[in-house]
Amino acid sequence: MTKIVDLLVRRDGYTHEEFADRWQGDHSELAKDLPGLQRYVTSVPTDPERAAYDGVLELYFEDMDALSAAFDSDLAETVQADAAEFIDLEAGPRLIVEETVQLDERDD
């Protein structure tokens, strides 16, 4: 499983709450339809005033080919343009990783 992990920073002019509402609302509705996307997780800090980032994004794909195809799609262009309105896309780091699950109690 290939996963993108983004640590997100909101654009100036947005409160953390406005950012979270937009990200987990309208933007998520748009982004969840990316081709080949298998899992889409958004996480916000429990204490945003003390956090370095406003959110953590995880996008799961079968492999790098599926990830590349998703981001080459027309929908990805729309999703990125929407994200740029409220996320400082250059501020937080991005990791593309191969996930290895060591324990998942949900699978029992």
C-alpha positions in Angstrom: 0.0 0.0 0.0 1.4 3.4 -1.0 0.4 6.4 1.1 0.8 10.1 0.9 1.2 11.8 4.3 0.9 15.6 4.3 1.3 17.9 7.3 -0.9 20.8 6.5 -0.8 24.5 7.3 -3.7 26.8 6.7 -3.4 29.9 4.6 -3.3 33.3 6.2 -6.7 34.6 6.7 -8.2 31.3 7.9 -8.8 30.4 11.6 -8.0 26.8 12.5 -11.7 26.1 12.8 -12.5 27.6 9.3 -9.7 25.6 7.8 -10.9 22.3 9.4 -14.5 23.0 8.4 -13.5 23.6 4.8 -11.0 20.8 4.6 -13.2 18.1 6.2 -16.4 19.4 4.5 -16.6 20.6 0.9 -13.0 19.8 0.0 -13.2 16.2 1.3 -16.4 15.7 -0.7 -14.4 16.6 -3.8 -11.2 14.8 -3.1 -12.7 11.5 -2.0 -13.5 10.8 -5.7 -9.9 10.8 -6.9 -9.4 7.7 -9.1 -7.8 4.8 -7.4 -8.1 6.3 -3.9 -8.6 3.4 -1.4 -8.6 5.2 1.9 -8.8 8.9 2.8 -8.0 10.0 6.4 -8.0 13.6 7.8 -6.8 14.3 11.3 -6.8 17.6 13.2 -4.9 18.3 16.4 -6.7 18.1 19.7 -4.9 21.3 20.8 -4.5 23.4 17.7 -3.0 26.4 19.5 0.0 24.3 20.5 0.4 22.4 17.2 2.9 23.1 14.5 0.4 21.9 11.8 -3.3 22.3 11.3 -3.9 18.8 10.0 -2.6 15.5 8.8 -3.8 14.1 5.5 -3.4 10.4 4.5 -4.2 9.2 1.0 -3.9 5.5 0.3 -3.4 3.9 -3.1 -2.7 0.3 -4.2 0.8 1.3 -5.6 2.8 4.2 -7.1 1.1 3.7 -10.5 -2.3 4.2 -9.0 -1.1 7.3 -7.1 0.4 8.8 -10.3 -2.7 8.1 -12.3 -4.8 9.8 -9.6 -2.7 12.9 -9.7 -2.6 13.0 -13.5 -6.4 13.1 -13.6 -8.6 16.1 -14.3 -10.2 15.8 -10.9 -6.8 16.1 -9.2 -6.3 19.5 -10.9 -9.6 20.6 -9.5 -8.8 19.2 -6.0 -5.4 20.9 -6.0 -6.9 24.3 -7.0 -9.5 24.0 -4.3 -6.8 23.1 -1.7 -4.7 26.1 -2.7 -7.5 28.4 -1.6 -7.2 27.5 2.1 -4.0 25.4 2.5 -0.5 26.8 2.2 0.7 24.0 -0.1 4.4 24.9 0.3 4.5 25.1 4.1 4.2 21.6 5.4 6.2 18.5 4.5 4.9 15.6 2.3 6.0 12.0 2.6 5.2 9.3 0.1 5.6 6.0 2.0 5.0 2.3 1.7 2.9 1.4 4.7 3.6 -1.7 6.8 1.0 -2.3 9.5 2.6 -3.8 12.6 -0.7 -4.1 14.6 -4.3 -3.3 13.8 -6.7 -4.3 16.6 -9.6 -3.5 14.3 -8.7 -6.7 12.2 -9.5 -9.0 15.1 
